[in-house]
């Protein structure tokens, strides 16, 4: 899967996997907000962080596919199509999900783009942020893109995603767990 845009949804994916008993890793993304993931319910003891994977982050991610459910790989370069096909096949064989952030990953089975759409709080430039609205578009190799809007809101001491009701006929709701599988 190729991922672009706001990191809030990405940390939510990590939180969902680890809170449900799975194991995940973040490779090559030293600035990813682990506090945000923890506030969304992530179990950090189930999350490996390899901030500096060395000269070949793709190889590090490939090794991690053997024992983890979700690997988030931050790239800053293009990947050769032959190599991306081999790594994607390995992920499928192991039953793992590889999410490539930034970089250019040719032919992903799924593209996920999350953009901050709005936010709310006490007032513009004042007080605490109460919620964050994220517009999400999921596209696959087949079929039209699906769009939805999620709000990240506090609830009982942690942050959670709430699906916003349809605002127009073009907006289509979807389940983020479905997008990851």
N, C-alpha and C positions, 0 to 999 in steps of 0.2 A: 504494500500500500504506500502511496506517496501522500505526504501531508504538507500543507502549506498554511500559513496564516497564524492566527492567535494561538498561543501556547496553552491557554486555559483548557481547551478541550483535550489537548494532549495529556495534560496532567490528570484530567478526569478519567481518561482511558487507563492510565497507570493506576489510579486509585481503584477503579472498578476491578481490574484484574487482580491486584494484590489483596483487596478486601474480600474477594470471593475465593481466596486460598491459592491463587496462582502466583507465579514468580515472574518477575520482569527485570529488564536491564535497560539502562540508558547509556549509550555509547557516543562519545564525542560531543556532548552537550553540557559543558560545565556550568552554564548559567540557567539551566532549567530549574524552576522554582519547586524545590522539594518541600518547602513549608506549605506551599499551596496544595501540593499533592496530599500531604498529611492532613490538611484542613478539609480535604474532600474525602477523607477516609482511607487513604493509602496506608498500608502496613509497610513501613520503611524497612523492616527486617526482611521483607520479601523482595526488596528492590536493590539490585546491584547498580552502582554508578561507576562507569569507567570514563572519567572526564577527559583524559588524554590517552587515547588508544594507540598512539604511536603513528608510524607512517602508513599503516594499512588498517583503517577502522572497519573496512568491509570484512576482512579476515577475522577480526575480533568478534564481530556480530555473527559471522558464520559459525564460529566455535560455540557461541552462546546459544545458538539454535538447538543444540543437542539437549539442553536441559531446562530451558525456560519457555514460558508461554508467550511472552511478548518482549520483543526487542525493539527499542526506539533508537534509530541510527541517525545521528546528525552528520550530514555531508556538506562539503563546500565545493565539490567538483562533480564532473560527469562520470558515470560508470559505463563501461563498455557493455553493449547489449548481451554478448555471450556470457560475461560474468554475472550480470543481473539475472539471466535465465537460470544459471546454475544455482545461485543463492536462493532464488524464489522457489525452485524445485526442492531444494533442501528444506526450506521452511515448510512447504506443503507436506513433504515426507515425514517430518518430525511433528507435524501438527501445531506448529508455532506460527505466530504472526510477526512479520517484520514490517515496521513502519519507518519509512525513509523520510527524513525531514530535510528540507532545503536540497541542495544538490540536484542532479538530474539523473533520475532512475528511469531507464527506458521501459515502456510497456507495462506499467503496474496494473494489477488486476482491479485496483480501486484507487480513486483519487479523493482525498478529503481536504476541503478548504474551509477554514473557520475564520471569520472576520468579526471583530468587535463592532457591533451595530449600535449599541447604546449603553448607557449606564444610568443609575439613579442613586440618589443620596439626599442629604439635607438640602443642599443647594450647590449651584455651580461654583466650584473652587472652595467649598466649605464643607467641613464635617467628614464623615466616613462614607465610603462607597457601600451602598446597601445591596445593589445587585448589578450584574454585568450581563448584558444581552449579547449573544453571539449568533450570527447568521452562519449556517452550515450548508455546504453543498457537497453532495456525494455523487460521484460519477464513476461508472464502470465502463468496461469495453462495450457492453451491450446495453441498450436502453437509454432513455433520456436522463439527465441529471435529476437528482431529488434534492429538494431544498426544505429547510426547516429553520426554526429559531428556538434557541434554548436560553434560559435565564439561569445564571448562577446566583443562588440566594442562600443566606444563612438559615439554618434550621437546627435547633437543638444543639448548638455549640459546634456545628460543622457546616461546611458548604455543600450544597447539593444542586443538581441540575433539575430544572423544571421545564418541561416542554411547553412552549407558548402555543396557544390555540392558533389555528390558521388565521392569517390576516388578509389573505387574498386567495383567489382560485389557483394562482401559480405556486403558492407555498404549499409544500407537501410535508407532512410530519413524518418522522422516521425515528427508529430506535437506534441509539448509538451502539448498543451491543450487536445489532444486526450489521452495522457498518464494519465492525471489527472482524466478524467471522468470515 
